[in-house]
Amino acid sequence: MDQPKKRNPYRVLIADDVLETRRNTRLMLADNPMVDIVAIAHNGREAVELAKKHQPDIALMDINMPEMNGFEAFQEMYNIFPTMACVIISAEDDNQSFRSAMNVGAREYLVKPFTVYQLNNAIKRVGDIVKAEREKADVAERLRKQRAAYLLQLAHEYSKSRRTDDEALEVFEQLAANPKCELRWLRTLAMLYIIRQEWRKLQVLSGRLARQFG
């Protein structure tokens, strides 16, 4: 009988300017087998730099920190790692802070002091969201690669048979939409534009070729 696949622990970053909170939060998560604390930051700016280095799945962020507050730090981190999730841990127990946290994309909001049970439950809920979103992203990436491979297959076939019809044009234009498109396919597309006398499109493509390979 197949054994169930073992789940990797969530990589967690803790960011708080209060030493006691950093220590207590780490101790609370010490016995959670689904947590791997990869970084601890003293302020928002350090949290961003550590996130770039360690690429956490979940960030536990205080709001009021020097240099950069938790909201600003998470927004910057999220722009780099859009599948990362945030749990706000704050002494601010008011609707405005909660709304602000939700507006920047936080998944959970814990008011200090919180219990081990509350923290681990928040990690569980957020971790499930991270897992689902990453699985969705993996499926999308697989489909993208499959589609790219199929386009390349068609491009080889159409190039070999010297097709110049609308279907061939669409295939080469879709390949050209990739900024990293091979030069050979851009040249093929340019020849198609010449054959079909699509001068405006040829002019745009020529400008791209000059910038990219000139």
N, C-alpha and C positions, 0 to 999 in steps of 0.2 A: 504494500500500500504506500502511495506517495506521501512523503512528509509535507505538511503545509510550509509554504515559502516563508522564510524568516524576514521580517520587516526591519529595514535599517532604521536606527534611531533618528529623530529629528535634530538637526543641527541648530542650536539655540545661541543667540547673542543676548547678553544682559547689559542694559545701559541705564545707569543711575548715578547721580553725583554724590549720593550718600553711601558711605562705606558700609554701614550696618545693613542697609537695604540690599546692597549687592551681595553681601555675605549671607544674609538670611535667605534670599531668593535662591542662591546657589545651593545652600543646604537643603532647602525644601525639595529641590529637584534631584538631589543626589541619589535617591533610591528609585527614581523613575527610569526603568530600562529603555523607555522610548525617547530619552533625552540625552543628547551629547552636547554639553556646554563648550562651544568652540571659542568664545571670546567674551570678555567683560570690559565694558567701556565706562570711563568716568564722566564723559560729557557727550553731547550730540555729535560734535565734529569727529571725536575719536571713534564713535560708533560707526559713522560712515566709512572711515578709513579701514576699520576692522572688518566691516561687512564686505568691502571690496576684496580683502585678503582671504577671508574665510568662507564667504558665500553661505550665510546661514539660511535655514528654512524659515525660522521664526525669530523675530526680534521682540524682546521684552523691553519696552521703552518707558522711562519716566518722561513726564511732560516738561517740567521746569528744570532745565540743565544749562550750565554756562556754555558760552561759545555758539551753541545751536540747540534750540529746544527739541523735544522729542518729535513734534509734528514735522518740523522742517527736516530733521534728520531722516525720518522715515520716508518722507516724500522723495528725498534725494536717493536713498537706498532703493526705493521701489522703482524709480526710473531706470536704475541699472539692473535690478533683479525683479522683474514684474511678477514672478511666482512666489516671492517672499511674503510672509504674512506678519502682521504686527499685533501684539497684545500690549495695550497701554496699562502701566502700573503707576497709579498716581494717588496722592493725598487729596486731590481736587475732586470733591463729591458734589458736582453741580451739573445741571443740564447743559450749560454752555460748553463745558469741557468735554462732556460726553458727545455732544453733536459735532464738535470740532474734530474729535477723534474719529468718528464715523466718516466725516467728510474727507479726511486724508486717507481713508481706506483701512483703518484699524478693524480687526475682526472681533476683538474682545476688549473689555475695559474693566480692570480690577482696581478697587479702591483700597488703599493701604489703611490699616494692616489687613491683609488677606490670609486665609488659611492654606495649609498644604493641599487640602481637598479642593478648594476653589482654584488654586493655581494649576494643579494637575488636570482638573477638568477642563480648564481653559485651554491648556496645551493640547489635550485630546481633541477638543472640538476644532481648534485651529489646525492641528495636524491633519485631521481628516479632510479639511478643506484644501490644504496644501497638496496632499496626496491626490485628491480628485482633480485638481487643476493641472498638476504635472502629468497625470495620466492623459488628460485631455490634450495637453500640449504635445505629448509624445505621439499620440495618434495623429494629430494635425501635421507633425513633422514627418511621420512615415508616409502619410498621404502626399505631402508636398514632394518628397523624394521620389515616390512612385510616379507622380505626374511628370516630374522633371525627366525621369528616365524614359518615360513614354514619349515625351516631346522630342528627346534626342534621337530615339529610335525612328520616329517619323521624319525628323530632319535628315537623317542619313538616307532614308529611303527616297524622300522627295528630291534631295540633292542629286542622288545617283540617277534618278529618272528624269531630272531637269524639269520638274513640274513648276508651273508659274501661275496656277489657278488660285482662286480665293482661299481654298483650304490650305494650300502650301504657304501662301502669304501669312495666314493667321498663325500657323505653326512657327514660322521664323520670327514673326513679330512678338509672339509670346516668349520665345527664347531671348530675344533682344531686350525684353522688359527687365531681365535680370542684369543688374549693374556689372556682374562678373561674367557676362556672356562671352564666349570665345570669339576671337577676331574672325575666324573662318565663317561663323554664322552671320556676323554683322556684314561681312563682305557679300555673302550670298544674298542677304536681304537687300543690300544696295543694288546688286545686279537685278533683283526682282523689280525694284522700283524703276530702274532704267528701262527694263523690258516693258513694264506696264505703264511707263511714262507718268509715274506719280512723283512729279518733280518737287512738290512741297515736302513730302515725306523724305525724299532723298536729301534735300537740303538740311533738314533737321538731323538726319542720320550722319551726314557728312560732318556737320559741326561736332557731333558726339565723337566720331572717329578721330577728328583732329585734336580734340581735347584729351581724349583717352590714350591715343597712341601716337600723337604728333610729336 
